[in-house]
């Protein structure tokens, strides 16, 4: 990883940074085939893909009972950590629950009401690492919203990570299935003999999972495209390079397709970050994954001519995770609208949000933060508007309605108002 100047970036380099897809398009064709086979063949296709992709001969696809047993079997320290994290996530999301309202406005009784979805599927990554935290982040907001049936899918293994299963039980999952990858997303969307179809699929994943969510969008709802992981650290000369590097390496270890970026206006800080990244990467258990992510065209340490240029870069990048490690972090934040989740100050590592601060770590990637935020209670409810007009209130609106209806050529609309007065 070398320092590059933002001003010197060519068109191809800028495209790699700002039009990144993390390899998703490269697998769309294969993913489409997987989704179609699961839709048409159900459990048979799932079992075949478990053998092919995971090297596992799955017995029961439904492992809900295993989750309950795992919650009792994990050691006390892990159980306590799961419960502490779950409590913080639950408390944060309970503040998001919308309230029904009804008011009289200009003689018109108007309002809005909210109702939860009935069935939701949560994808919890597995494979090269286990993510019980993703179970908490997906299941808890759905349950807080009032969703009746929340299913979790997680990749199969000879023995599924008991911490993931325990987290599913603690979070309140109603069903847990041993299936991962694109085939899990397809199963949740279309249903199989074992997996019940849902109305919406949420959760992060690798490029195969993300491509599958893109593929099923339209058949069922999804939250957004979430993964592989991204971070952008905005740093000035006051930043501690070791802290910046630690956050970059932490996100890089998620996935070889992760995107990790640091931007600073201070040359010395930029060089120090590069040196720290190298030092902190060497000898790490997932060093190979980290180095592959660091070598991506969507990763790097970039030198800006000013913090204003750095801010413009951050806004255009629209990172999943935005860390601001600078003296005037609040002022910099005020100038950036597009970020999935923001981490302010030297003692707010992204890992805090990944696990236990309470905010949700299921966040938009690939520039999705330009148009929406992270997973929340809002993703699990639908709203209806409600209105009641008496004769006087309708009379006040009658001329406006009939005039506009006539302008649109919709005679029956106008008549539906007039008839209510002609009848008396």
Secondary structure by P-SEA (a helix, b strand, c coil): cbbbbcccccaaaaaaacccccccccaaaaaaaaaaaaacccaaaaaaaaaaccccccccccaaaaaaaaaacccaaaaaaaaaaaaaaaaaaaaabbbbbbbbccccccbbbbbbbcbbbbbbbccccccaaaaaaccaaaaaacccbbbbbbbbcccccaaaaaaaaaacccbbbccccaaaaaaaacccccbbbbcbbbbbbcaaaaaaaaaaccccccccccccbbbbbbbcccccaaaaaaaaaaaaaccccbbbbbbbccaaaaaaaaaaaaaaaccccaaaaaaaaaaccccbbbbbccaaaaaaaaaaacccbbbbbccaaaaaaaacccccccccccccccccccccccccccccccccccccccccccccbbbbbbbcccaaaaaaaaaaaaaaaaaaccaaaaaaaaaaaaac
